Amino acid sequence: MYPLSLTLKGFRGIRDGLGRDVLTLDLERLAGGAQLVALAGANGRGKTTILDNLHPYLTMPSRAAVAGAGGFSFYDQVCLPEAEKDLVWSHEGRRYRSQVVIRNNGRRATEAYLFAQDASGEWRPLQLPDGTLSDGKTGTYTRCVEHLLGSAETFFTSAFAAQGKRQLSAYQAGEIKTLLADLLGQEDIRNEGRKAGQVADLLKAGLVAMRQEQAGLDTQWQGVNAERHRLADAPVRVEAQARVQRERGQALELARTHLAQQQAAFDQSRGTEVRRTQLGGERMELIRAGKQAIDAIVAQETSQRQRLDQLERRIASRKAQVAAQRQVLVRQRQQCETALQSAAAVRRASRRSPLAETLLAAGTARVQAARERVSELHRCATKREAARQRSQAIEREAGQAALRAEDLSRRFGLTREVPCAGSDLQGQCKLLGDAREAQTLMPSAQGAIRRLADEKGAAQRELDRLNAQWQSLKDAPQELAWAEARESRARDRSARYARLSAREGEIRQARARLAEIDRELAALTPADDQSDAETGEERAERRAIDTALQALATQHDQQAKHYRQMLDRLEASLAALPPAFDARLLADARSALTNAQASAAHADRDHLQAVRDAEARAALDRQGGELKRQQAAVAARIAKVESDLGSWNLLARCLSNDGLIALAIDDAGPTLAGFANDLLLACYGPRFTVSLLTQVETKKGEQREGFVIEVHDGESGQSKRVEQMSGGERTWINECLVRAVALYLAQHSGRCYGTLFSDEADGALDPARKRMFMAMKREVLRLGGYAREIFISQTPELTAMADAVIDLDGLAGGAPMTVPGDAFFVMQP
């Protein structure tokens, strides 16, 4: 498989890394015939996004959370409502085109098409020999790609080294066996084993159904047998129930005769019962009328008692109101007296308030003056510090000027010591020219020293003046604190006098209100102190209510006596009537007839049930014999299926990863180890050799199926498992094993992908091992007949060792949204 061109639209990695929505790579033009092609660029440029899409499978291996279906989603990697991947690739001399459209605009959908180029150059949907046509569905697309290139797991294990890829040493025994079986082309054996397993599963399902049928027959037999035992006495019960049926019929005739006698007696007593009912009705009507009359009198009594209650409440309310008013006035009088107690202090505060204001103003003026002196002290301190720094700067500059003058003097003195002075070489001597230049500069250096001496004297005089001023102002902060304390005391005193002076109006109001309260209290307390007694109207209303209650009591007694007399006369008339017919006798006769009918019907049902039970017993005997024959037939079928199931299970075991496939893996293990050792010897030297063990020893000393990569160290003479080695050692041994798998595929299974891919697989290696790592890449290409490897490395030395470099840094932030092929450049190292 050779990627020829790639177009990515709307991928987040390209947008974030290059600032583009569309990117196109023309690998035919960019890489040409290069074997090692490097994708270069700073971190975050989108190199991994490009490499993860240079294959036709529907996954980006570096972004997959877990291996297999469901471990990756394109929707998390796109940033436009509609994204697209367009990959043109060739395989076994034919060109193919993969188009994947990812829609993420509210309703997520993915369409995938695989086209093949015909002889005329037209792209047509790929159709497999079994008739499967690439129709845009992801499942169909995956089947078409795997038909051409094999499973995705094999491709990403042998030909594609993604970031964070799990090493072979981390694979479980079942996973590595599945992978190696795919490498060895044992899929047909696995399919046959899978078919045998399916047949075994079907036999198990059928066996379960037959056992359920057998259990059902057993349950039916148990039920039939229990029912036969229950109906064992049915013939005897038929005779007994016939005898009971005759006895119940005779009892029914006797009950009918007794009921007829009681009905005749009831008809004779009906006239007396009519008169008794009439008198009972008159009695009930009299009781109702008497109750209504008494209730009317009781209602009037209740109304008068409610009037009396209302009168009591009005009197109590009036008394409570007067008491409350008196209490309010007393409380207000106490408040006025309390306010008048501070009248002397208020008068004194009013007299002293103007003097307190005058003292406060004087204190504020003193604080303002002290603050101005403090500000002047701060300004003096600032100027004093600036003058000191200026003096120090002049001293440093004077020192530098003196050193310069001394240097110029030394250089000028060389004119007397230079041996070429006065000779023909005088004009070419650089040392003599430098001495003459120093002679020219000496006057300016001496003038600078005199100028700096004058500036130093002026700065010292200014510093002396500022020191004298600072001495005169240094007590200003203590004076300010003293003035502010006195001002605070004066302000508090003035505020206290002002608050007391403001209460003069309150004192006047308290005196006036005290006089009014005394008058109101005098009005609430008459001379005779009868405020709690009832008024004349209240006494008259009480007498009227008492009179009405007495009249209603007399009327109540009269009405009760009248209705009692009438009720006694009606009860005497009822007592004079003959005794009433006892209805219970008629009801008992009817109940006895009903019971006799029920007993006769029950006897009929019991006799009929006994006859049916006898017939059912005969039918159950016949059914039991039939169930016995069915149980024997089902047991024979179960034995046959159990025998066949053992044979199919054995066949599925033999054709599984632990059977013939395990034997094939054992045969291929030395070859894979040989390829890995050849790569280790060619690229890293003879120190390490690997062996693949498919049988491991348990704690009990027994052998079982497994997969262990054991490494022999030629320097120490020891062997250990690869997971016990350092990170860098594990990295190159794992890469040798992975590339050994690729070589095995190319040389033994006939499956050669043509192009290898790796993404920062050299991260844990030291510089020397990284150079050996590149040598291994070329050795793999040579041994396996691969045409190219496309890789990413953050090591500039490894990138420089590639045959062609595609640099992405020049594309970041560009204006065009679609990147043409000539936007990239190829560097030949």
Residue pairs with C-beta under 8 A, 6 or more apart in sequence:
1 55
1 56
1 89
1 90
1 91
1 149
1 753
1 754
1 755
2 89
2 90
2 91
2 754
2 755
2 787
2 788
3 27
3 54
3 55
3 87
3 88
3 89
3 755
3 790
4 27
4 28
4 88
4 89
4 90
4 95
5 24
5 25
5 26
5 27
5 28
5 86
5 87
5 88
5 821
6 23
6 24
6 25
6 27
6 50
6 53
6 54
6 85
6 86
6 87
6 88
7 22
7 23
7 24
7 25
7 84
7 85
7 86
7 87
8 14
8 22
8 23
8 49
8 50
8 53
8 83
8 84
8 85
8 86
9 21
9 22
9 23
9 80
9 83
9 84
9 85
9 86
10 21
10 22
10 78
10 79
10 80
10 82
10 83
10 84
10 102
11 23
11 46
11 49
11 53
11 77
11 78
11 79
11 83
11 85
12 49
12 77
12 78
12 79
13 46
13 48
13 49
13 77
14 20
14 21
14 23
14 46
14 49
14 50
15 21
15 79
16 44
16 46
17 41
17 44
17 45
17 46
17 47
17 49
17 808
17 812
18 45
18 46
18 808
18 811
18 812
18 813
18 814
18 819
19 812
19 813
19 814
20 811
20 814
20 816
20 817
20 818
20 819
21 80
21 817
22 817
22 818
22 819
23 46
23 50
23 819
24 818
24 819
24 820
24 821
25 50
25 806
25 821
25 824
26 821
26 824
27 37
27 54
29 821
30 37
30 804
30 806
30 821
30 824
30 826
31 37
31 788
31 790
31 804
31 806
31 826
32 804
32 826
34 788
34 802
34 803
34 804
34 826
35 778
35 781
35 787
35 788
35 789
35 803
36 774
36 777
36 778
36 781
36 788
36 789
36 791
36 801
36 802
36 803
36 804
37 788
37 789
37 790
37 791
37 802
37 803
37 804
37 805
37 806
38 790
38 791
38 792
38 793
38 798
38 799
38 802
38 804
38 805
38 806
39 47
39 50
39 51
39 790
39 791
39 792
39 806
39 808
40 47
40 799
40 805
40 806
40 807
40 808
40 809
41 47
41 807
41 808
41 809
42 809
43 794
45 808
45 809
45 812
46 808
47 759
47 792
47 808
48 62
48 163
48 759
48 792
49 60
49 77
50 808
51 62
51 757
51 759
51 790
51 792
52 60
52 61
52 62
52 63
52 162
52 759
53 60
53 85
53 87
54 87
54 755
54 757
54 790
55 87
55 89
55 155
55 160
55 757
56 87
56 89
56 96
56 98
56 114
56 145
56 149
57 142
57 145
57 149
57 152
57 155
57 156
58 74
58 100
58 110
58 112
58 138
58 141
58 142
59 71
59 72
59 152
60 72
60 74
60 77
61 156
61 160
61 162
61 165
62 162
62 163
62 164
62 759
63 72
63 76
63 77
64 71
64 72
65 71
65 72
67 153
67 166
68 153
74 83
74 100
74 102
74 110
75 102
75 104
75 108
78 102
78 104
80 104
81 103
81 104
81 105
82 101
82 102
82 103
82 104
82 105
83 101
83 102
83 104
84 99
84 100
84 101
84 102
85 98
85 99
85 100
85 102
86 97
86 98
86 99
86 100
87 97
87 98
88 95
88 96
88 97
89 95
89 96
89 97
89 98
90 96
91 148
91 149
91 754
94 116
94 117
95 116
95 117
96 114
96 115
96 116
96 117
96 126
96 148
97 114
97 115
97 116
97 117
97 123
98 112
98 113
98 114
98 115
98 141
98 145
99 112
99 113
99 115
100 110
100 111
100 112
100 113
101 110
101 111
101 112
102 110
103 109
103 110
103 111
110 138
111 136
111 137
111 138
112 134
112 136
112 137
112 138
112 141
112 142
113 125
113 134
113 136
113 141
114 125
114 126
114 134
114 141
114 144
114 145
115 123
115 124
115 125
115 126
115 134
116 123
116 124
116 125
116 126
117 123
117 124
118 124
125 133
125 134
125 135
126 133
126 134
126 144
127 133
127 134
128 143
128 144
128 147
132 140
132 143
132 144
133 140
134 140
134 141
134 144
145 152
146 152
149 155
149 751
149 753
150 182
150 751
151 182
153 178
153 179
153 182
154 179
154 182
154 183
154 745
155 753
156 162
156 165
157 168
157 179
157 738
157 741
158 183
158 738
158 739
158 741
158 742
158 745
158 753
159 742
159 753
159 755
159 756
159 757
160 756
160 757
160 758
161 735
161 738
161 757
161 758
161 759
161 761
162 757
162 759
163 759
163 760
167 730
167 734
168 176
168 709
168 734
168 737
168 738
169 709
169 721
169 722
169 723
169 730
169 734
170 723
171 179
171 707
173 705
173 706
173 707
174 657
176 707
177 657
177 658
177 661
177 662
177 665
177 705
177 707
178 657
180 665
180 668
180 672
181 187
181 189
181 190
181 657
181 661
181 664
181 665
183 668
183 741
183 744
183 745
183 749
184 661
184 664
184 665
184 668
184 748
184 749
185 749
186 660
186 661
186 664
189 655
189 660
189 661
189 664
190 655
190 656
190 657
190 661
192 655
193 651
193 652
193 654
193 655
193 656
193 659
193 661
194 652
196 648
196 651
196 652
196 655
197 648
197 652
197 656
199 648
200 645
200 648
200 649
200 652
203 641
203 644
203 645
203 648
204 645
206 641
207 638
207 641
207 642
207 645
210 634
210 637
210 638
210 641
211 638
213 634
214 631
214 634
214 635
214 638
217 627
217 630
217 631
217 634
218 631
220 627
221 624
221 627
221 628
221 631
224 620
224 623
224 624
224 627
225 624
227 616
227 620
228 617
228 620
228 621
228 624
231 613
231 614
231 616
231 617
231 620
232 617
234 610
234 613
234 614
234 616
234 617
235 614
237 610
237 613
238 607
238 610
238 611
238 614
240 610
241 603
241 606
241 607
241 609
241 610
242 607
244 603
244 606
244 607
245 600
245 603
245 604
245 606
245 607
247 603
248 596
248 599
248 600
248 602
248 603
249 600
251 596
251 599
251 600
252 593
252 596
252 597
252 599
252 600
254 596
255 589
255 592
255 593
255 595
255 596
255 597
256 593
256 596
258 589
258 592
258 593
259 586
259 589
259 590
259 592
259 593
261 589
262 585
262 586
262 589
263 586
263 589
265 581
265 585
266 581
266 583
266 586
268 581
269 580
269 581
272 577
272 578
272 580
273 580
273 581
275 577
276 574
276 577
276 580
279 570
279 573
279 574
279 577
280 574
282 570
283 567
283 570
283 571
283 574
286 563
286 566
286 567
286 570
287 563
287 567
289 563
290 559
290 560
290 563
290 567
293 559
293 563
294 556
294 559
294 560
297 552
297 555
297 556
297 559
298 556
300 548
300 552
301 549
301 552
301 553
301 556
304 545
304 548
304 549
304 552
305 549
307 541
307 545
308 542
308 545
311 538
311 541
311 542
311 545
314 538
315 534
315 538
319 531
319 532
322 524
322 531
325 524
326 521
326 524
326 525
329 517
329 520
329 521
329 524
330 521
332 513
332 517
333 514
333 517
333 518
333 521
335 510
336 510
336 511
336 513
336 514
336 517
337 514
339 503
339 506
339 507
339 510
340 507
340 510
340 511
340 514
342 500
342 503
342 507
343 507
345 500
346 500
346 501
346 503
346 504
346 507
348 500
349 496
349 497
349 498
349 499
349 500
349 501
350 497
350 500
350 501
350 504
352 497
353 494
353 497
353 498
353 501
356 490
356 493
356 494
356 497
357 494
359 490
359 493
359 494
360 487
360 490
360 491
360 493
360 494
362 490
363 483
363 486
363 487
363 490
363 491
364 487
366 483
366 486
366 487
367 480
367 483
367 484
367 487
369 483
370 476
370 479
370 480
370 483
370 484
371 480
373 473
373 476
373 479
373 480
374 476
374 477
374 480
376 473
376 476
377 470
377 473
377 474
377 476
377 477
380 466
380 469
380 470
380 473
381 470
383 466
384 463
384 466
384 467
384 470
387 459
387 462
387 463
387 466
388 463
390 459
391 456
391 459
391 460
391 463
394 452
394 455
394 456
394 459
395 456
397 452
398 449
398 452
398 453
398 456
401 445
401 448
401 449
401 452
402 449
404 445
405 442
405 445
405 446
405 449
407 438
408 438
408 439
408 441
408 442
408 445
409 438
409 442
411 434
411 435
411 437
411 438
412 435
412 438
412 439
412 442
413 435
414 431
414 432
414 434
414 435
415 421
415 432
415 435
415 436
415 439
418 429
418 431
418 432
418 435
420 426
420 429
420 432
421 429
421 432
426 432
524 531
525 531
534 542
653 659
654 660
655 661
658 705
662 694
662 705
665 694
666 694
668 744
668 748
669 692
669 693
669 694
670 692
671 744
671 748
672 692
672 737
672 740
672 741
672 744
673 690
673 691
673 692
673 740
675 739
675 740
675 743
675 744
675 783
676 690
676 733
676 736
676 737
676 739
676 740
677 689
677 690
678 783
679 736
679 739
679 740
679 776
679 779
679 780
679 783
680 688
680 689
680 690
680 732
680 733
680 736
682 775
682 776
682 779
683 732
683 736
683 772
683 773
683 775
683 776
683 779
684 732
684 736
684 769
684 772
684 776
686 714
687 713
687 714
687 715
688 711
688 712
688 713
688 714
688 729
688 733
689 711
689 712
689 714
690 709
690 710
690 711
690 712
690 722
690 733
690 736
690 737
691 709
691 710
691 712
692 707
692 708
692 709
692 710
693 706
693 707
693 708
693 709
693 710
694 705
694 706
694 707
695 703
695 704
695 705
695 706
696 703
696 704
696 706
696 707
696 708
697 703
698 704
708 721
709 721
709 722
709 733
709 737
710 719
710 720
710 721
710 722
711 719
711 720
711 721
711 722
711 725
711 729
711 733
712 718
712 719
713 719
713 720
722 730
722 733
722 734
723 730
725 733
727 764
728 764
728 765
728 766
728 769
730 764
731 761
731 762
731 763
731 764
731 765
732 765
732 769
732 772
732 773
732 776
735 758
735 761
735 773
735 776
736 776
739 756
739 776
739 780
739 784
742 753
742 756
742 780
742 784
742 786
743 780
743 783
743 784
745 751
745 752
745 753
746 752
746 784
746 785
746 786
747 784
752 784
752 785
752 786
753 786
754 786
754 787
754 788
755 786
755 787
755 788
755 789
755 790
756 777
756 780
756 781
756 786
756 788
756 789
756 790
757 789
757 790
757 791
758 777
758 789
758 791
758 792
759 791
759 792
760 792
760 793
760 794
761 773
761 791
762 769
762 770
762 773
762 793
762 795
762 798
763 794
765 773
767 795
767 797
770 793
770 795
770 797
770 798
771 797
771 798
771 801
773 798
774 798
774 801
777 789
777 791
780 786
780 789
781 787
781 788
781 789
791 802
793 799
799 805
800 829
801 829
802 829
803 828
803 829
804 826
804 827
804 828
805 826
805 827
805 829
806 824
806 826
807 824
807 825
807 827
808 824
810 823
810 824
810 825
811 819
811 823
811 824
814 823
816 823
